[in-house]
Amino acid sequence: MIGLISATAAGAAARDRLAAAWPDRTRVYDGPVGDAVRRAFAECEQLVCFLATGAVVRLVAPLLGDKASDPGVVCVDEAGRFAVSLVGGHGGGANELALSVGGLLGAQPVVTTATDAVGIPGLDTLGLPVEGDVAGVTRALLDGEPVSLDAEVAWPLPPVPFAQRGAAHTVRLTDRAAEPGAREVFLRPPSLVVGVGASKGAPVDEVLELVEGVLREAGLSVRSLAELATVDAKAGEPGIVEAARRLGVPVVTYSAEELAGVEVPNPSDAPLAAVGTPSVAEAAALIGGGELLVPKRKSAGVPATATCAVVRRPGRGRLAVVGLGPGARDLLTPRARAELERASVLVGLDQYVDQIRDLLRPGTRILESGLGAEEERARTAVEEARRGQAVALIGSGDAGVYAMASPALAEASDDIDVVGVPGVTAALAAGAILGAPLGHDHVSISLSDLHTPWEVIERRVRAAAEADIVVTFYNPRSRGRDWQLPKALSILAGHREPTTPVGVVRNASRPDGTARLTTLKELDPAWVDMMTVVTVGNTATRNIAGRMVTPRGYRWQEDSRSGSTEGAL
């Protein structure tokens, strides 16, 4: 919950805008400001104070305890010009909150955290439990000193400018139970899965002691525990549920049929008779794949009422297929920008990489190649994700439209996570420049016969022509392909008037972009190249005040043109 505090009418107006936008996330604290701040600080995860920064500093200073548990505090000035991350920038989420508040209120976010200022993610913001000399190692990163990454477990991380092994400062990615040394930080990935079986009424203390004891004896950190896994029939078993709650992890369950299909080293008749599978602990731990670190162990009770097994599950790599839009920076979506900042590996066409190179964080590994290497880029991106990396594969427009999503997803399997990030297509950008040419049914057709036989392309053009659908041509003309566009236009001309509006847009939305509105008869193919999209209207498309408009066909429009008074009182 976000506590909202204000002292003046202007502050209250901005506060109420925030409360209206986030009704389920916010709570307004009225009354004397000092009392309101103290109550909100004790009850909320975050605060937004519509007060002077100095006043908030004095109010919260006596309340501060531990930056890992203190709420994040953001200040917004009376005029709503700035949203300042004051306390808990990382641990309390104040930096992100300042960005969100600024976006909502039109205020400039002010973030002064050192790592954010230079584009390096803080070690305490990587989404993993962190131990050790966080301040010292972070300072080394900021000062440009070499910091090595010792990854004992493959796990996707955002880009951090790590050096080779042997540096004076080290970040160790490990699930082993150990204490970090001087100038060392441990990151704890959630790589351990503990499968648990239990008799009815198994005491929570017995389950908990078994799990913690097995991890301790195996030299494994409980902070890397991801989940307790068991059979569906034990989903509500109090001893398992409460043990998971105390450990701070979820209980994940599987059907007996699913578990029975998992090969295990120690099957047993007892669980087969009780719940329908020869293994619960080992099978539940192994069902998602991984390395069996600790085979089935029984609890110390007499008789034993619980069993467990431990598996190290490898981190799943992540592939984000990102559409960059038509080229203009302000048409790059916030989601695309976030994925670019998140990726530790970027794969893309060299000219597209150049468009967004300045948005990448230090430490991002860039794998770029030239035209014609689309399949190679798709394979490379998938291979990097399979190595446990966080990968962004970029393309222009929308990644799923004549771009990289198709070859990448054809190459990928279910061993990696894949995220699609939509982008503004060239057809949409061109349409916005021309007017409203896509106001009714429309189709996009690529005239490139590099991957599609011309006979197939021609059949599709004829179908669109006969169906009277607005057509946008991608890849319309190049030096080696200069006859396809005239041929396609001649097919459309057999079904549409010579005066049919045609829009020709080159480099839509970019500074050197051009656009012209012509007709099917007047269009000169020499105006067109591979950076151009050509949109041909249907029989209803009109040039209205220099804008290309395809009517939607609303009845009220037809009535207004005919002067009908149908429905009038």
N, C-alpha and C positions, 0 to 999 in steps of 0.2 A: 504494500500500500504506500502511496505517495501522499505525504502531508502537505497541505497548502496553507501558507500563512501570509497575511497582508496587514498593513496598518493604515492605508489611506484609500480614498475612493478610487484613485487611478490604479493602485495595486489590486484592489478588490475586483475591478473590471477585468484586468488581465487574469487574475486568479479564477474568476468565474468562467472565462473562455476556456481555460485549461480544464476546469472541472466538467464543463459541458462536453468537451472533446473526449475526455477519459473518465466517464462516470463510474466505471467499475474499478478503476485503478487509483482514484484519488479520494481524499477526505479533507474537507475544509475545517480548519481549526480557528474558531472565533475566540473572542475575549482578549484580555491583556496579552500583548505580543510575547512577553517573556514567558508567561504561563503556557501560551499556545506552542511556542518552540519547544519547551521542556516536555510537554505531553506528546507532541509529534515525534520528538527524538526518541522517546521511550517506546512508542507504539508502532512506528512506521519504518519501512526499509529505506525510504528516501524522503527528502524534504525539498520543496521549492518555496523559497522565501522571497516575497515581493518587497524587499527592503534593501537599504543600503548595505554594501558589503561589510563596511566597518561595524555596523550594528549587529549583523549576523555573526561576525567573528566574536564579538564580545558575548553574545548570547550563547553560542555553542561551545566556546572554549572550555567552560567548567564541566561540560557534559562529555567531552572526548575521553575515550578509554583506549580502544584498540582499533587500529585502522582496518583490521580484518573483519571486525564486527560492527563498527560504527556505521550509521546510515550515511548514504551519500547526500550531500547538501549542494543545492544550486541556488544562486541568487539571481533575481531579475530586477533591474532598476525600474524606477517609477515610470520612466518613459517607454519601457519595453524595448530598449535598444540592444541590450546585452543579456545573455544567459551565461552566468559565470559558474564554472565547476569549482566549488570552493573546498569541499572536504570529501574524501572517499572517491577520488577520481576513478580508480580501478576497482578496489575492493567493494566500494559502495555503489558503483555504477554511475557516479555523478558525471563522468565525461560523456557517456552515451546519453544520459538524461539531458544534459545541456544541449546536445545536438538535437534531440527530439523536441525539447521545449522551444529552442530557437526556430526550428522548422515550422512549428505550429503557430508561434506568436509573431514570426517574422523578425526575430531578434538574432543578433550575431552571437553564435556560440563562442565562448572564451575558454579554451583548454590550455593550461600551462604545464601539464605533466611533461617531464623531459622527454620520455620515450615517444609520446604522441607528437611532440613538437618536431621531432626529426624523423617520424614515420617508422619507428621501430616498435613492435608490439612489446609491451611490458611482460616480463616473465610471469607475472601474477595475473595476466589476462589471457593466457593460452588455453584456459578451460580445464587445466589439470591441477591437482593439488601440488603445491610447491613447498620445498624445504630448503634450508641452508642460507647461504650468504647472498640473498636476493639483491640487497642494496649494492654490495660490492661488485657482483658480476654484472648487474645492470649498468653501474657506473663505468665498468670496463668497456661494455658495448657502446655506451655513449661517447666515450673518449677515443673510440677507434682501436682499442687494444684487442689483440686476438683472443677469442673465446671459442673453445672447441666444443663440439657436440659429441657426446658418447652415447649413441642410441643402442642400448641393449635390447630394446623392443622396437620393432617397426611401428611407427604411429604417425598419422598425418599431422603436421604442424604448419602454422603460417610461416611466412618467410622471416628469418632472423639471420643477420650476417655472421654466421658461425665460420670459424676457421678450421683448418685441419687439426687432427689430434696433436696433443703435446703442448697446447697453449697453457699459459699460467693460470687462466681461469677456465672452468669447465662447467657445462650443463650436462647432466647425466639423466637420460631418459630410461628409467628402470622401475621394475616392480619388485626388486629384491629388497629385503629388510636390511638396511644399513644406515649409518649416520653420515651425512655429508661432511667432508673435510673443509679445511680453510679454502677460500676462494672457489667454492663448489656449490652448485645448486642441483637438487634432485627434482625432476618432474615425474609425477606418478601417473602413468596412463592406466585407464580402467581395463586392464588386460586379463584379469583373473576372474574366472567363473567357478563358483563352488556349487556342485550338484549336491542336493540334500534329500535324503530319505528319512522318514520318521514314522514311528508307530503312533497310533492314536493316543493323544494325551501326552506326548513326549514333552518333558519340561523345557521351558525356554532356556534355562541356565545350562542344561545339558547340551542342547543344540548349539548355543553360543560358545560354550567352552570347547566343544569339538571343533567348530569352524576356526576359532581364533587359535586354538592349540595346534591344529594341523598346519595353518599358515605359518605360525611361529617356528615350528619344527622344520618346515621346509625352507625357511629363510626367506619368506615372502611377506611383502608389506600389505597390511590390511587396507591401506589407503589406495591400493590398486584394485581392490575388489569391486567388480562391476555389478554383480547380481548373485542372488541365490536362485538356483533352478531346481525344479521338482516336477512331479507328475500332477496332472489336473486334479486328481482325487485329493491331493494334499494342499490345494490352493488356499484353503481356509484354515489349515492346521495352526492353532494358536502358537505353538512353540516355534514354528518356522516363521510365521508372520511377524511375531514380536522380535525374534532374533534379527530378521532383516531390518526392522524398524530401528533397532539399537545400532546396527551396523551402518545405517544410512543408505541402504541399497534396496532396489525393488525385488519382488519375488516374481520370477518368470516361470510359467508352467507350460507343459506339453502333454498331449494325449498319450495314453498308454500305447496306442498303436504306433505313434511316432517314435517313442522311446524303444519299443520292441524292435524297430528296424535299425537301431544303432549297434554296431559291433563293439563289444566291451570285453575286457580281459577277465572279468570276474562276475559272470552271470550267476543268478541264484534262483532257487525254486520258491523261496519265501515271498519275494515281491511279486513273482509271477502269480502265485495263488492269491495274494492280497489285492493287487491292483491291476494285474493283467500284463505285466512286463517283467522280464527276467532281470532288469536293472533299472534302478531309479537314479541313484547318485552319479554313477559313472556315465550313464546314458544321457542324463539331463545336462551334465557338464560338457559332454562331447558332441552333442547334437549339432552345435553350430560350428564344428570343426575346431582344430587347435591341437596343442600338445598336452597329453595327460602327464601332469607333473606329480600328482599324488593319487595313486589308485585308491579304491574304496577303503575307508577307515571307519571303524565303529567307535561309538562313544564309550565313555568309561563306566556308564551305569550298569547295574546288575539287576535285571538283564539290560543290555544295551538297547536304547530306544531310538537311536539316530545313527545315520551313516552319512559320510560325505566323501567327495572326490574333488580334486582341483585341476582345472585345465587353464593353460595360457592360450587365450584366443588372440590371434594376430589382429592388429588394427586394420580396419578396412580402408583402403585408399578411397579418395573422393575425386570424382571427375565432374567439374562444372563446365557445361558447354554454353558459352556466353555469346550472346548477340550484342555487338557493339553499336547497332543502329546504323544510320546512313552516313555518319561521319562527323556531324556537328556534336560538340562536346555536351551541349545542353540537351541533346536527345539520347545521351547515354543514361540508362536508367540507374537509379540508386542501387538497385539489386545487383546490376552488372558491376558497378563500381565496388560494391562490397565484396563480390567474388574475386575481383582482380586483387584487392588488398589482402584477401584471405589466402590466395594461392601461393604455395612455395615453388611451384613450377608452372611456367606459362608456355604454351605451345601455340604457334600461329604463323600466318603468312607475314613476311617481313614488313610489308607496307602497313598492315593492320597493327603490328606490334609498335611501329613508330607512332601511331595515333595515340596510344595510351601508355607509352613507356614512362612518362612522367608521373603516372598514377601508381606505379608499382612500388612496393616497399623495398628498402634495402635488403639484399639477400635473396631476392627472387631469382631463380634460375630460368633463363630465357632460352627456349629452343625454337628458333625461327628458321623458315625455309621459304623458297620462292614459289612462283606460280607453277601449277602442275603437280605439286607434291601433296595433294589433299589426302590421299590414302596413307601416305607415309606419316603425315601429321596425326591422323586419327590413330594409327597403330602406336605411334610414340606416346601420345597422350594416355592411351589405355595401359600401355606397359608401365609408364611412370606411376599411374594410379595403383596398379597391381603391386608395385614396390612399396605401397603404403604412403604415397605422397598425396598432398592436396594440390590438384592440377586444375588449371583453367585452360580450356581449348577455345580460342576465340575465332569469330568470323564476323563479317559485316552483316548489317541488317539484323534479321532474326536468324539464329543459328539453325533453325529447323527448315528454313526456306532457301533452297539451292545453296546450302552451306554445310557446316561440319557435323551437325547432329546426326545425320543419316549414316555417314561412314563410321563415325565413332560408336554409335549404338549397335551397328552391325558387327563391330569388332569386340565390343564389351560383352561380359557375361554377368552372372549374379554374384561374382566375387568382389565387386567394387560397388560403391554407391555412385549413382549418376544423377546430376541435377541439371535441369534445363533452365536457362535464364533467357526469357524472351526479349526481343529487341524490336525497334521500329524498322519496318522493312522499307526498301527503296520504293516500292509501289505506294505505300502509305505516305511516305515523305513527299513523293512526287505528286500524289493526289492532293495533299494539303496545299501545295504550291499552286496547282492548276485550278483548284476550286473544290468541286465535289463530284469528280468523275466516277467514283465507285459507289454512288448512292443506291445502286440496285445490284442485282446479281453480276458478279464479275469473276474473272479467271486470270491466273498468271500462267504464261507459257514461256519456257526458255527456247530460244531458237538455236541454241548450240547443239550441234549434232556430234559432239565429242563423245558423249556417253549414251545418246539416244539416236537411233536411226532416223533420218529425215522423213522416211515414210510414216513413222509413228507421229512425229511432230506435225506433219502436214494433216494427218487424219484428225488430230486434236484441234488444229486451227479451223478445219472445215466444220467440225462439230460445234465449236464456239460461234462460228459465223452463222450457221443454220439456226442455232438456238438464240441468236440475237443477244449475246452476252458481251458486256464490256470486256475488252482484252488488254492486259498489260504484258508487253513483251520484255522479258529479261534477255540479256546476252544477245542483243538484236543484230549487231554487225561488228565485224573485226576486219583486219587487213586480209586475212585468209578466208573470210566468210562474208562475201559482199552480196550474195544473190538471195540468201534466205529471207531477209526482210522484204525486199520487193515482191518475192513470191507470196509471202504470207499476206501482205497488204492487198495483192491482187485477188487472193481468195476471199478476203473480207469485202472487197469492192464488189464482188459478185452478189452480195446480199445487203449492201448498205449504199446509201446515196453518196455521191462524190463530196457533198458538203458536210459529211459526218465529221464532227470535231475530233481532232487528234492532238494529244499533248506530248511534247517532246521535252524531257527534263534530263539534264546532264549534271552529275555530281550534286544530286538533290541535298539541300541543306548546308552544303559546304560553301566557304567564302567565294570560290571560283565557279559556283553553280550557275547554270543558265536554264531558262525555260521559255518555250514558245508554244503558243496555241495556234494550230493550223487546221487543215482539213485533209481528208483522205486523198483528195485530188492533188492538193498543193504540197504535200509532204515530200521533201527531198531526202532520200536515204543518206546523202552525203553529210547531213547534219548529225548523223547518228554514229556512235561508237560503243565500245564495251562498257563505258561509264554512264551510258544513257539508258533510261527506260522509256518505252513508247506506249502510251495508253490510247487505245482506239475506242471511241464511244459506241453505243448501240444506236438503234434507230430513234430512240427517244432523247438522246443526249443533245444538249443545246449549248451554244455560246451565248451566255447571258452577261452582258456588261464586261466582256473580256474574260469571263470565268467559264470553265468547262463544268457543266452541271448535268448529271444524270438524275432525272426525277425519281423519287421513291415510289410515286404512284399513290399518294394518299388521296382518299376520296374527297376530303375537304378542299384540296387544291383544285381538283377537277370541278367541284361545285362552284368554287369562287370564280373560275374562269368562265363558266357557262352562265353565271348570274343566278344560279339556282337558289331558291329560298326554302328548299326542303327542310323541314324540321323547325322552321321559324314559328314563333308564337304570334 
